[in-house]
Amino acid sequence: MLLIIVIALEVIGYAAMWFSSHNTDFLSNKNYFRIRDMLIGNKDPEHLPRYLTLPYLGYIPYPQYKSHGVEQHNCDGYRGSRIPLSRNKKLRILCLGGSTTYGFGVDSPSQTFPAQLEILLNAFIPQDSILSRRYTGAEVLNAGLEAGTSAEELQQYLFKYSYYQSDVVIVSSGVNDAQLAANSSDSFQLDYTHYRRLQFHLEPLALPTRFMLHSWFFSYVSIRLYYNEFSGRQDEFSHQREVTFPLWSTVNTDSLLQLGEYANYPFYNNTRTLFAQVKTDGALLLTLPNILNPHSGLVIGKRSYSALTELNASLSKKLTEEAGGIIVPFTFDSIKNSSCWIDDCHLNAEGEANKAAILFQVVISSISQSSSKQAIR
């Protein structure tokens, strides 16, 4: 009888786990089964969370996370091939941005525009009489971060990616800041603490409790009681409940933008600081505008989002010119096939390759001019 009761409870527990996980946001990868995996310390790459919370960096792609049978994140915590910290004779390019840089619309890191750009450069450089004297090839680091804003781009450049000493830094930013500002509440803070989730993963529990989680019934009851809000049923990146943070800024974003007072506009201030640091580090700055698909229902139905994205693109252009950078000529019509757009701002593999080809021309032109000037000197 006791055995029958135990088996029945386990069946009920597993069924409850499944139903509780069935409608969870696919992006979070934090359904009840994944939460259990984290708590028991399962390191199978297919069972890892998508993001890792870290001090100073906020959050990063979880190292060695795997999906679709492909390793999405390398051991250093970014998407695509790992690039060693030490420099070599290759042209080094860093790509900073949100999910449009990360490559939300494709299943494999090799299909993203940073990876495609690297392929084009490695095919061209050995054949070019000027560039082949200076570089043996190219390496492109994809530092794209899903839902990343200008705050994360600045934060991660200062504390991590500046150490890679890149020759070129490509920044594609503005959409996520626009979404955040368009959805901002009365508690809007200039440091974005009113919005950003503070925890993206869970550490394994101590051994006695961890062992008990091998029971499906105990797992369901424990997660339901203590980790239900962590399961990602809402926006993966925003607070899931009441969170304590100081209301130190009292800026009304609507009036601020109407008056054109951008010194207290986070996107403007963060981007200006980032561009200045890139210039100080001696890298060539390229900005790739974040473009929206005008046919998307989200863009059509949310004019504030569209207007703020256009504003951010305009501010990015202004700041690029001030920093002596180069603006990549990229518009909606730059993507030859409109069906490449899968939603308001993301592209499929064909669109990513198209974007890489546009960037390739600008990078080659800019680097060739720089190399020619150095040769003359």
Secondary structure as a PSIPRED ss2 file (coil, helix, strand):
# PSIPRED VFORMAT (PSIPRED V4.0)

   1 M C   1.000  0.000  0.000
   2 L H   0.000  1.000  0.000
   3 L H   0.000  1.000  0.000
   4 I H   0.000  1.000  0.000
   5 I H   0.000  1.000  0.000
   6 V H   0.000  1.000  0.000
   7 I H   0.000  1.000  0.000
   8 A H   0.000  1.000  0.000
   9 L H   0.000  1.000  0.000
  10 E H   0.000  1.000  0.000
  11 V H   0.000  1.000  0.000
  12 I H   0.000  1.000  0.000
  13 G H   0.000  1.000  0.000
  14 Y H   0.000  1.000  0.000
  15 A H   0.000  1.000  0.000
  16 A H   0.000  1.000  0.000
  17 M H   0.000  1.000  0.000
  18 W H   0.000  1.000  0.000
  19 F H   0.000  1.000  0.000
  20 S H   0.000  1.000  0.000
  21 S H   0.000  1.000  0.000
  22 H H   0.000  1.000  0.000
  23 N C   1.000  0.000  0.000
  24 T C   1.000  0.000  0.000
  25 D C   1.000  0.000  0.000
  26 F C   1.000  0.000  0.000
  27 L C   1.000  0.000  0.000
  28 S C   1.000  0.000  0.000
  29 N C   1.000  0.000  0.000
  30 K C   1.000  0.000  0.000
  31 N C   1.000  0.000  0.000
  32 Y H   0.000  1.000  0.000
  33 F H   0.000  1.000  0.000
  34 R H   0.000  1.000  0.000
  35 I H   0.000  1.000  0.000
  36 R H   0.000  1.000  0.000
  37 D H   0.000  1.000  0.000
  38 M H   0.000  1.000  0.000
  39 L H   0.000  1.000  0.000
  40 I H   0.000  1.000  0.000
  41 G C   1.000  0.000  0.000
  42 N C   1.000  0.000  0.000
  43 K C   1.000  0.000  0.000
  44 D C   1.000  0.000  0.000
  45 P H   0.000  1.000  0.000
  46 E H   0.000  1.000  0.000
  47 H H   0.000  1.000  0.000
  48 L C   1.000  0.000  0.000
  49 P C   1.000  0.000  0.000
  50 R C   1.000  0.000  0.000
  51 Y E   0.000  0.000  1.000
  52 L E   0.000  0.000  1.000
  53 T E   0.000  0.000  1.000
  54 L E   0.000  0.000  1.000
  55 P C   1.000  0.000  0.000
  56 Y C   1.000  0.000  0.000
  57 L C   1.000  0.000  0.000
  58 G E   0.000  0.000  1.000
  59 Y E   0.000  0.000  1.000
  60 I E   0.000  0.000  1.000
  61 P E   0.000  0.000  1.000
  62 Y C   1.000  0.000  0.000
  63 P C   1.000  0.000  0.000
  64 Q C   1.000  0.000  0.000
  65 Y C   1.000  0.000  0.000
  66 K E   0.000  0.000  1.000
  67 S E   0.000  0.000  1.000
  68 H C   1.000  0.000  0.000
  69 G C   1.000  0.000  0.000
  70 V E   0.000  0.000  1.000
  71 E E   0.000  0.000  1.000
  72 Q C   1.000  0.000  0.000
  73 H E   0.000  0.000  1.000
  74 N C   1.000  0.000  0.000
  75 C C   1.000  0.000  0.000
  76 D C   1.000  0.000  0.000
  77 G C   1.000  0.000  0.000
  78 Y C   1.000  0.000  0.000
  79 R E   0.000  0.000  1.000
  80 G C   1.000  0.000  0.000
  81 S C   1.000  0.000  0.000
  82 R C   1.000  0.000  0.000
  83 I C   1.000  0.000  0.000
  84 P C   1.000  0.000  0.000
  85 L C   1.000  0.000  0.000
  86 S C   1.000  0.000  0.000
  87 R C   1.000  0.000  0.000
  88 N C   1.000  0.000  0.000
  89 K C   1.000  0.000  0.000
  90 K C   1.000  0.000  0.000
  91 L E   0.000  0.000  1.000
  92 R E   0.000  0.000  1.000
  93 I E   0.000  0.000  1.000
  94 L E   0.000  0.000  1.000
  95 C E   0.000  0.000  1.000
  96 L E   0.000  0.000  1.000
  97 G E   0.000  0.000  1.000
  98 G C   1.000  0.000  0.000
  99 S H   0.000  1.000  0.000
 100 T H   0.000  1.000  0.000
 101 T H   0.000  1.000  0.000
 102 Y H   0.000  1.000  0.000
 103 G C   1.000  0.000  0.000
 104 F C   1.000  0.000  0.000
 105 G C   1.000  0.000  0.000
 106 V C   1.000  0.000  0.000
 107 D C   1.000  0.000  0.000
 108 S C   1.000  0.000  0.000
 109 P H   0.000  1.000  0.000
 110 S H   0.000  1.000  0.000
 111 Q H   0.000  1.000  0.000
 112 T C   1.000  0.000  0.000
 113 F H   0.000  1.000  0.000
 114 P H   0.000  1.000  0.000
 115 A H   0.000  1.000  0.000
 116 Q H   0.000  1.000  0.000
 117 L H   0.000  1.000  0.000
 118 E H   0.000  1.000  0.000
 119 I H   0.000  1.000  0.000
 120 L H   0.000  1.000  0.000
 121 L H   0.000  1.000  0.000
 122 N H   0.000  1.000  0.000
 123 A H   0.000  1.000  0.000
 124 F H   0.000  1.000  0.000
 125 I H   0.000  1.000  0.000
 126 P H   0.000  1.000  0.000
 127 Q H   0.000  1.000  0.000
 128 D C   1.000  0.000  0.000
 129 S C   1.000  0.000  0.000
 130 I C   1.000  0.000  0.000
 131 L H   0.000  1.000  0.000
 132 S H   0.000  1.000  0.000
 133 R H   0.000  1.000  0.000
 134 R H   0.000  1.000  0.000
 135 Y C   1.000  0.000  0.000
 136 T C   1.000  0.000  0.000
 137 G C   1.000  0.000  0.000
 138 A E   0.000  0.000  1.000
 139 E E   0.000  0.000  1.000
 140 V E   0.000  0.000  1.000
 141 L E   0.000  0.000  1.000
 142 N E   0.000  0.000  1.000
 143 A E   0.000  0.000  1.000
 144 G E   0.000  0.000  1.000
 145 L C   1.000  0.000  0.000
 146 E C   1.000  0.000  0.000
 147 A C   1.000  0.000  0.000
 148 G C   1.000  0.000  0.000
 149 T C   1.000  0.000  0.000
 150 S H   0.000  1.000  0.000
 151 A H   0.000  1.000  0.000
 152 E H   0.000  1.000  0.000
 153 E H   0.000  1.000  0.000
 154 L H   0.000  1.000  0.000
 155 Q H   0.000  1.000  0.000
 156 Q H   0.000  1.000  0.000
 157 Y H   0.000  1.000  0.000
 158 L H   0.000  1.000  0.000
 159 F H   0.000  1.000  0.000
 160 K C   1.000  0.000  0.000
 161 Y H   0.000  1.000  0.000
 162 S H   0.000  1.000  0.000
 163 Y H   0.000  1.000  0.000
 164 Y H   0.000  1.000  0.000
 165 Q C   1.000  0.000  0.000
 166 S C   1.000  0.000  0.000
 167 D C   1.000  0.000  0.000
 168 V E   0.000  0.000  1.000
 169 V E   0.000  0.000  1.000
 170 I E   0.000  0.000  1.000
 171 V E   0.000  0.000  1.000
 172 S E   0.000  0.000  1.000
 173 S C   1.000  0.000  0.000
 174 G C   1.000  0.000  0.000
 175 V H   0.000  1.000  0.000
 176 N H   0.000  1.000  0.000
 177 D H   0.000  1.000  0.000
 178 A H   0.000  1.000  0.000
 179 Q H   0.000  1.000  0.000
 180 L H   0.000  1.000  0.000
 181 A H   0.000  1.000  0.000
 182 A H   0.000  1.000  0.000
 183 N C   1.000  0.000  0.000
 184 S C   1.000  0.000  0.000
 185 S C   1.000  0.000  0.000
 186 D C   1.000  0.000  0.000
 187 S C   1.000  0.000  0.000
 188 F C   1.000  0.000  0.000
 189 Q C   1.000  0.000  0.000
 190 L C   1.000  0.000  0.000
 191 D C   1.000  0.000  0.000
 192 Y C   1.000  0.000  0.000
 193 T C   1.000  0.000  0.000
 194 H C   1.000  0.000  0.000
 195 Y C   1.000  0.000  0.000
 196 R E   0.000  0.000  1.000
 197 R C   1.000  0.000  0.000
 198 L C   1.000  0.000  0.000
 199 Q C   1.000  0.000  0.000
 200 F C   1.000  0.000  0.000
 201 H C   1.000  0.000  0.000
 202 L C   1.000  0.000  0.000
 203 E C   1.000  0.000  0.000
 204 P C   1.000  0.000  0.000
 205 L C   1.000  0.000  0.000
 206 A C   1.000  0.000  0.000
 207 L H   0.000  1.000  0.000
 208 P H   0.000  1.000  0.000
 209 T H   0.000  1.000  0.000
 210 R H   0.000  1.000  0.000
 211 F H   0.000  1.000  0.000
 212 M H   0.000  1.000  0.000
 213 L C   1.000  0.000  0.000
 214 H C   1.000  0.000  0.000
 215 S C   1.000  0.000  0.000
 216 W H   0.000  1.000  0.000
 217 F H   0.000  1.000  0.000
 218 F H   0.000  1.000  0.000
 219 S H   0.000  1.000  0.000
 220 Y H   0.000  1.000  0.000
 221 V H   0.000  1.000  0.000
 222 S H   0.000  1.000  0.000
 223 I H   0.000  1.000  0.000
 224 R H   0.000  1.000  0.000
 225 L H   0.000  1.000  0.000
 226 Y H   0.000  1.000  0.000
 227 Y C   1.000  0.000  0.000
 228 N H   0.000  1.000  0.000
 229 E H   0.000  1.000  0.000
 230 F H   0.000  1.000  0.000
 231 S H   0.000  1.000  0.000
 232 G C   1.000  0.000  0.000
 233 R C   1.000  0.000  0.000
 234 Q C   1.000  0.000  0.000
 235 D C   1.000  0.000  0.000
 236 E C   1.000  0.000  0.000
 237 F C   1.000  0.000  0.000
 238 S E   0.000  0.000  1.000
 239 H C   1.000  0.000  0.000
 240 Q C   1.000  0.000  0.000
 241 R C   1.000  0.000  0.000
 242 E C   1.000  0.000  0.000
 243 V C   1.000  0.000  0.000
 244 T C   1.000  0.000  0.000
 245 F C   1.000  0.000  0.000
 246 P C   1.000  0.000  0.000
 247 L C   1.000  0.000  0.000
 248 W C   1.000  0.000  0.000
 249 S C   1.000  0.000  0.000
 250 T C   1.000  0.000  0.000
 251 V C   1.000  0.000  0.000
 252 N C   1.000  0.000  0.000
 253 T H   0.000  1.000  0.000
 254 D H   0.000  1.000  0.000
 255 S H   0.000  1.000  0.000
 256 L H   0.000  1.000  0.000
 257 L H   0.000  1.000  0.000
 258 Q H   0.000  1.000  0.000
 259 L H   0.000  1.000  0.000
 260 G C   1.000  0.000  0.000
 261 E C   1.000  0.000  0.000
 262 Y H   0.000  1.000  0.000
 263 A H   0.000  1.000  0.000
 264 N H   0.000  1.000  0.000
 265 Y C   1.000  0.000  0.000
 266 P H   0.000  1.000  0.000
 267 F H   0.000  1.000  0.000
 268 Y H   0.000  1.000  0.000
 269 N H   0.000  1.000  0.000
 270 N H   0.000  1.000  0.000
 271 T H   0.000  1.000  0.000
 272 R H   0.000  1.000  0.000
 273 T H   0.000  1.000  0.000
 274 L H   0.000  1.000  0.000
 275 F H   0.000  1.000  0.000
 276 A H   0.000  1.000  0.000
 277 Q H   0.000  1.000  0.000
 278 V H   0.000  1.000  0.000
 279 K H   0.000  1.000  0.000
 280 T H   0.000  1.000  0.000
 281 D C   1.000  0.000  0.000
 282 G C   1.000  0.000  0.000
 283 A C   1.000  0.000  0.000
 284 L E   0.000  0.000  1.000
 285 L E   0.000  0.000  1.000
 286 L E   0.000  0.000  1.000
 287 T E   0.000  0.000  1.000
 288 L C   1.000  0.000  0.000
 289 P C   1.000  0.000  0.000
 290 N C   1.000  0.000  0.000
 291 I C   1.000  0.000  0.000
 292 L C   1.000  0.000  0.000
 293 N C   1.000  0.000  0.000
 294 P C   1.000  0.000  0.000
 295 H C   1.000  0.000  0.000
 296 S C   1.000  0.000  0.000
 297 G H   0.000  1.000  0.000
 298 L H   0.000  1.000  0.000
 299 V H   0.000  1.000  0.000
 300 I H   0.000  1.000  0.000
 301 G H   0.000  1.000  0.000
 302 K C   1.000  0.000  0.000
 303 R H   0.000  1.000  0.000
 304 S H   0.000  1.000  0.000
 305 Y H   0.000  1.000  0.000
 306 S H   0.000  1.000  0.000
 307 A H   0.000  1.000  0.000
 308 L H   0.000  1.000  0.000
 309 T H   0.000  1.000  0.000
 310 E H   0.000  1.000  0.000
 311 L H   0.000  1.000  0.000
 312 N H   0.000  1.000  0.000
 313 A H   0.000  1.000  0.000
 314 S H   0.000  1.000  0.000
 315 L H   0.000  1.000  0.000
 316 S H   0.000  1.000  0.000
 317 K H   0.000  1.000  0.000
 318 K H   0.000  1.000  0.000
 319 L H   0.000  1.000  0.000
 320 T H   0.000  1.000  0.000
 321 E H   0.000  1.000  0.000
 322 E H   0.000  1.000  0.000
 323 A C   1.000  0.000  0.000
 324 G C   1.000  0.000  0.000
 325 G C   1.000  0.000  0.000
 326 I E   0.000  0.000  1.000
 327 I E   0.000  0.000  1.000
 328 V C   1.000  0.000  0.000
 329 P C   1.000  0.000  0.000
 330 F C   1.000  0.000  0.000
 331 T C   1.000  0.000  0.000
 332 F H   0.000  1.000  0.000
 333 D H   0.000  1.000  0.000
 334 S H   0.000  1.000  0.000
 335 I C   1.000  0.000  0.000
 336 K C   1.000  0.000  0.000
 337 N C   1.000  0.000  0.000
 338 S H   0.000  1.000  0.000
 339 S H   0.000  1.000  0.000
 340 C H   0.000  1.000  0.000
 341 W E   0.000  0.000  1.000
 342 I C   1.000  0.000  0.000
 343 D C   1.000  0.000  0.000
 344 D C   1.000  0.000  0.000
 345 C C   1.000  0.000  0.000
 346 H C   1.000  0.000  0.000
 347 L E   0.000  0.000  1.000
 348 N C   1.000  0.000  0.000
 349 A H   0.000  1.000  0.000
 350 E H   0.000  1.000  0.000
 351 G H   0.000  1.000  0.000
 352 E H   0.000  1.000  0.000
 353 A H   0.000  1.000  0.000
 354 N H   0.000  1.000  0.000
 355 K H   0.000  1.000  0.000
 356 A H   0.000  1.000  0.000
 357 A H   0.000  1.000  0.000
 358 I H   0.000  1.000  0.000
 359 L H   0.000  1.000  0.000
 360 F H   0.000  1.000  0.000
 361 Q H   0.000  1.000  0.000
 362 V H   0.000  1.000  0.000
 363 V H   0.000  1.000  0.000
 364 I H   0.000  1.000  0.000
 365 S H   0.000  1.000  0.000
 366 S H   0.000  1.000  0.000
 367 I H   0.000  1.000  0.000
 368 S H   0.000  1.000  0.000
 369 Q H   0.000  1.000  0.000
 370 S H   0.000  1.000  0.000
 371 S H   0.000  1.000  0.000
 372 S H   0.000  1.000  0.000
 373 K H   0.000  1.000  0.000
 374 Q H   0.000  1.000  0.000
 375 A H   0.000  1.000  0.000
 376 I H   0.000  1.000  0.000
 377 R C   1.000  0.000  0.000
